[in-house]
Amino acid sequence: MTDGSGRVYTNRKENKKMILAVDIGNTNIVIGCMEQEKIYFVERTSTNISKTELEYVVEFKTLLELYRIDMAEITGCIMASVVPPVTNIVKASIEKLLRITPLLVGPGVKTGLNILMDNPAQVGSDLIVNAVAGLQYYGAPIILIDMGTATTISVVDDKKNYIGGMILPGVKVSLDSLVNRTSQLPKISLEAPKRVIGKNTIDCMKSGIVMGQAACLDGMIERILEELGYEAAVVATGGLAGSIVPYCKRKIVHDNELTLKGLGLIYWKNAE
């Protein structure tokens, strides 16, 4: 059934275990509503440290109303966050709106992931969530790329162990740094040029940022595979993945819902 705008709405009268999933990143908060493996929507809103609890309440309420989700249908909530100053504000706003205390991904929460790091507690909750979803939906070994404020790459080996990864400057961080530290380069939109070899300043910048980032991912994947000694699936997610992944030479699956899928899996694992 549609509302005339193209959105599809599903009859949810029989659903008993709908949950709200929230991933708080440095730039965006990803919000989704799901029932088991069925995702009803995925949206992004800006992460803002100055927003009050009430402002987040209004934002969440508006989003649920937009997709015609009855708040009484939501029986649980799970959150992951890499922005501590915002975590408690969002948590309190959800408690006020839904009368539900969110499950926060962190120490003590069951993930089923074996983390082989010097200090497993330091691994970002978003990386853990992505790895859980990657293993479930794509198997091991797998390379997971999350393109947000930073570009993170995580590696799960053929024995399903999370063995590490790398952190790179994000696409927009690199672009903003380039523009802000040069006097004659203009601000540009994040889109690919028609040709790799630019014929003007703007196209040269577009090529450098889009094609350069794509080449960086290709190169990092090649080095990871060389170190692993075997092939692995590659999956990318994050708000900026759609702008870069299509220009990579390596086969990379773009899964915009990967993080929410992981949050759902962790929620049900702990609910059981």
C-alpha positions in Angstrom: 0.0 0.0 0.0 1.3 3.5 -0.8 0.4 7.0 0.3 0.7 8.5 -3.1 4.3 9.7 -2.5 5.8 6.3 -3.4 6.4 5.2 0.2 5.3 1.6 0.9 3.5 0.9 4.1 3.1 -2.6 5.5 0.2 -3.9 7.6 1.9 -4.3 11.0 -1.2 -5.2 13.1 0.1 -8.6 13.8 3.7 -7.6 14.6 4.5 -8.0 18.3 8.3 -7.4 18.4 9.1 -4.2 16.6 12.2 -2.4 17.8 13.8 1.0 17.3 17.5 0.9 16.4 19.7 4.0 16.8 23.4 4.4 15.8 24.9 7.7 17.0 27.9 8.7 14.8 30.0 11.8 14.8 28.1 13.4 12.0 24.8 11.6 11.7 22.4 9.6 13.8 21.1 6.6 11.9 17.6 5.6 12.9 15.6 2.6 11.8 12.6 0.6 12.8 12.5 -3.2 12.3 10.9 -6.4 13.2 13.4 -9.3 13.1 15.0 -9.0 9.6 12.3 -6.7 8.2 13.4 -3.1 8.2 10.6 -0.5 7.8 12.7 2.5 7.3 16.3 3.9 7.6 16.9 7.6 8.0 19.7 10.0 9.1 19.6 13.1 11.2 22.4 15.4 12.2 24.3 14.6 15.4 24.2 17.8 17.5 25.7 18.1 20.9 23.7 21.3 21.6 20.3 19.7 21.1 18.2 19.2 24.2 16.4 16.0 25.3 13.1 17.5 24.2 14.4 18.4 20.7 15.4 14.8 20.2 12.0 13.6 21.4 10.3 15.8 18.8 12.7 14.6 16.1 12.0 10.9 16.9 8.3 11.4 17.2 8.1 13.3 13.9 10.1 10.5 12.1 7.8 7.7 13.5 4.7 9.7 12.5 6.2 10.2 9.0 6.3 6.5 8.5 3.0 5.9 10.3 4.6 3.8 13.0 2.4 3.5 16.1 4.7 4.1 19.1 2.7 1.5 21.0 3.9 -1.1 18.6 7.6 -0.6 19.5 8.5 -3.1 22.3 12.3 -2.5 22.4 15.2 -0.3 21.5 18.9 -0.7 21.0 21.6 2.0 20.7 25.2 2.2 19.6 27.2 5.4 20.0 30.7 6.8 19.5 29.7 10.2 20.8 29.5 10.0 24.6 28.1 13.6 25.2 25.1 12.7 23.0 24.5 9.1 24.2 22.7 9.9 27.5 20.6 12.7 25.9 19.3 10.5 23.2 18.8 7.6 25.6 16.7 9.8 27.9 14.7 11.2 25.0 13.8 7.6 23.9 12.8 6.7 27.5 10.6 9.8 27.6 9.0 9.1 24.2 8.6 5.3 24.3 8.7 4.5 28.0 11.5 2.0 27.1 15.1 1.8 28.3 17.3 1.2 25.3 19.9 -1.6 25.3 23.3 0.1 24.8 25.9 -1.8 22.9 29.0 -2.1 25.0 30.7 -4.2 27.7 28.4 -6.9 29.1 26.3 -7.0 25.9 26.3 -10.4 24.1 27.5 -10.0 20.5 28.9 -13.5 19.7 31.9 -11.8 18.2 35.4 -13.0 19.1 37.6 -9.9 19.1 41.4 -10.5 18.8 42.7 -7.0 19.6 45.2 -5.7 22.2 42.3 -4.1 24.1 38.9 -5.4 22.9 37.1 -2.8 25.0 38.5 0.0 22.8 36.9 -1.3 19.6 34.1 1.1 18.6 30.6 -0.2 19.1 29.7 0.7 15.5 32.6 -1.5 14.2 31.4 -4.4 16.4 27.8 -4.0 15.1 28.9 -4.0 11.5 31.0 -7.1 12.0 28.1 -9.0 13.6 25.9 -8.1 10.6 28.7 -8.8 8.1 29.2 -12.3 9.5 25.5 -13.1 9.5 24.7 -11.9 6.0 27.9 -12.3 4.0 30.0 -14.8 6.0 33.7 -15.0 6.7 36.3 -13.9 5.8 35.1 -10.4 5.3 36.4 -6.8 5.0 33.9 -4.2 6.3 34.2 -0.5 5.3 32.2 2.2 7.1 32.4 5.6 5.4 31.3 8.4 7.7 33.2 11.2 9.5 36.1 8.8 9.4 36.5 5.9 7.0 37.0 2.7 9.1 38.0 -0.7 7.7 37.5 -3.8 9.8 38.7 -7.3 9.0 37.2 -10.7 10.1 39.3 -13.7 9.3 38.3 -17.1 7.9 37.8 -18.4 11.5 35.3 -15.6 12.2 37.7 -13.7 14.5 37.6 -9.9 14.4 41.4 -9.3 13.9 41.6 -5.5 13.5 41.5 -2.9 10.8 42.4 0.7 10.1 41.1 4.3 10.4 41.4 6.8 7.6 40.3 10.5 7.3 36.8 10.5 6.1 35.8 11.8 2.6 34.3 15.1 3.8 37.0 15.6 6.4 39.6 15.4 3.7 37.6 17.7 1.4 37.0 20.3 4.1 40.6 20.2 5.1 41.7 20.8 1.5 39.3 23.7 1.1 39.9 25.3 4.4 43.7 25.2 4.2 44.0 26.6 0.6 43.2 30.1 -0.3 42.1 29.6 -3.9 40.2 26.3 -3.9 36.4 26.6 -3.8 33.9 24.4 -1.9 32.5 21.7 -4.2 29.8 19.1 -4.2 30.7 15.5 -3.6 30.2 14.0 -7.1 32.5 12.4 -9.6 33.8 14.3 -12.6 33.1 13.1 -16.2 36.8 12.3 -16.6 39.6 11.3 -14.3 41.9 14.0 -15.8 40.2 17.2 -14.8 40.2 20.2 -17.2 39.3 22.9 -14.6 39.8 23.4 -10.9 36.5 22.0 -9.8 36.8 18.9 -11.9 40.4 18.4 -10.7 39.1 18.6 -7.1 36.2 16.2 -7.8 38.6 13.7 -9.4 41.0 14.0 -6.5 38.5 13.4 -3.8 36.2 10.8 -5.4 38.6 8.9 -7.6 41.4 9.3 -5.0 39.2 7.9 -2.2 38.1 5.0 -4.5 41.7 4.2 -5.4 42.6 4.4 -1.7 40.0 1.7 -0.9 41.2 -0.4 -3.8 44.7 -0.2 -2.5 43.9 -0.9 1.1 41.8 -4.0 0.1 44.7 -5.3 -2.0 47.1 -4.9 1.0 44.7 -6.6 3.4 44.2 -9.6 1.1 47.9 -9.9 0.6 48.4 -9.9 4.4 45.5 -12.4 4.9 46.7 -14.7 2.2 43.2 -15.5 0.9 40.2 -13.8 -0.7 37.5 -12.1 1.3 34.1 -10.5 0.7 34.1 -6.7 0.9 31.0 -4.8 2.1 30.7 -1.0 2.5 28.2 1.0 4.5 27.9 4.5 5.8 26.5 7.8 4.5 29.3 8.4 2.0 29.8 4.9 0.7 27.3 5.5 -2.2 29.4 8.4 -3.5 32.7 6.4 -3.6 32.1 2.7 -3.9 30.7 2.8 -7.5 34.1 4.1 -8.7 36.2 1.4 -7.0 37.7 -1.3 -9.3 37.3 -4.0 -6.7 33.9 -5.6 -6.2 32.4 -4.0 -3.1 28.8 -4.7 -1.9 27.1 -1.5 -0.8 24.7 -2.2 2.1 23.2 0.9 3.5 21.3 -1.1 6.2 24.3 -3.1 7.5 24.6 -1.3 10.9 20.9 -1.5 11.6 20.9 -5.2 10.7 23.7 -5.7 13.2 21.9 -3.8 15.9 18.8 -6.0 15.3 20.9 -9.1 15.6 22.5 -8.0 18.8 19.2 -7.0 20.3 17.5 -10.3 19.6 20.6 -12.2 20.9 20.3 -10.4 24.2 16.5 -10.6 24.3 16.7 -14.3 24.1 
